[in-house]
């Protein structure tokens, strides 16, 4: 499955199960101050609601409380773009991890220096977390 898109930060984990990838990603995000607020099992939802079978596909909602607070203080409407979404999916024997780029997501709002600085910091932390995942 190709989810390497310009508005995401993507990494392929060769011969890593989805459950192992989830554990590694969660640990790496924690090191950067992010916790997982939500988990959506898209595969299970589509099967239950529509009777469709798709490859495993999880969406994790990651949040760094300090960054979220600063962003909400700068622009209360920013909550529409939170939390940071992390997608985990399988492609054959590999796990694929993709994180929404805060720079791309926050670029949707009117230019705001405070928000841009927060988006830069969030993206730096998320990239560092993904770099740690092997």
N, C-alpha and C positions, 0 to 999 in steps of 0.2 A: 504494500500500500504506500503510495507516495503522498506524504503530507509535508514535504519540504517546500514551504511556501515563503514568499518574501516578508510576510507579516508574522513569521514564526522563527524560532531557533530550534533546529532539529538535529537529532543524533540517532544513529543506528547502533544497537548493541548486538553484536554478532553472537548467535547461539546463546542468547539469554532469554529465559522465560519471562512472560509478562509479570508474573507475581514477583520474581526476583528483580526485575526492572523497577517495579513499583516500590519495593523496599529500598533499593539503591537510590532512587530519585527522592523519595521521602527523606532519607537520611541526609542526602546532599543539600536539599532545600532547608532542612532544619539547621544545618551548619551555617547557612546564610540568613537565618532568622525567620524563615517561612514555615508556617504550619499548614496542614491540610484541613480546610473548613468543610469541604463538600467532596463527594465522590458520586459520579453518575456513571452507571454501567449501561452504556448505550446498547450494547449487544443484548443484555437481558431485557431492557425496556422495549426495544423493537420486537423482540420475540414475544414478549407478554402482550403488548398492545396491538401489534400488527401481524403476529405470526411469522415474521421474517427472521431469517438467520443470516447474520453478518459475522465477519471476523471479530475477535475480541477488540473492544474499543472503550477505553475508560477516559473520563474527563475528571481531573482533580482540580479543585478550586484552592489555589495556594494563596496565603496571605502573610505579609510581614506587617504586624500590627503598628509598628512605628512609622513605616512608610505610608500605610493606609491612613493613619491619623493625620499625618502631615498633608497628604493629598486631599483628604476631606476638609481640612482646615483651609486649604488654599482654594478649593472649589467643591462645595457640597454636592454638586451634581456628578462628581467623578465616581460616585458609587455605582453609576450605571456601567462603568468599565471595570469594576472590581468583582471578584478577586482575579488574580492572574491564573489563566487557564493552562493546564498541563494535560496534554493528550498522550496516552499510552496505547499503542496498538501492536498487533503482531503482523509480521511479514515473513511467512515461512517459519524458519527456526529463529528468526531475529525479533527483537523487540525494537520498536521505533518510539522515540520520545520527542515530543514537540511542545515548546512553550511559547505562548503568545508573546510577541515583542511589546513591552510596555511603550517603547518609543513609537511603534506603529499604532498601537491602540490609543495612546494619549494624543497622538498627532491629529486625531479626529476632532479635537476641541479647539476653540479659539486659542491662539498662541498665548501662553502664560509662562513666564520665566520660572516661577516656583514649581509648576507642574512639570515643565521640561527637565528641571534638575532632579526631581523625584523620579521621573521616568528613566532618566539616565542611571541613577543609582540603582533602581530596581532592576533594570536590564543588566547592569554590570554584575549584580549579585546573582541573578538567574543564570547568566552565561557561565559564571564561575561555578555555580552548582552543577550545571550540566557538564562542564568540563571535568568535574570530579567523578562523574558516573562513568564507569568502565565496564 
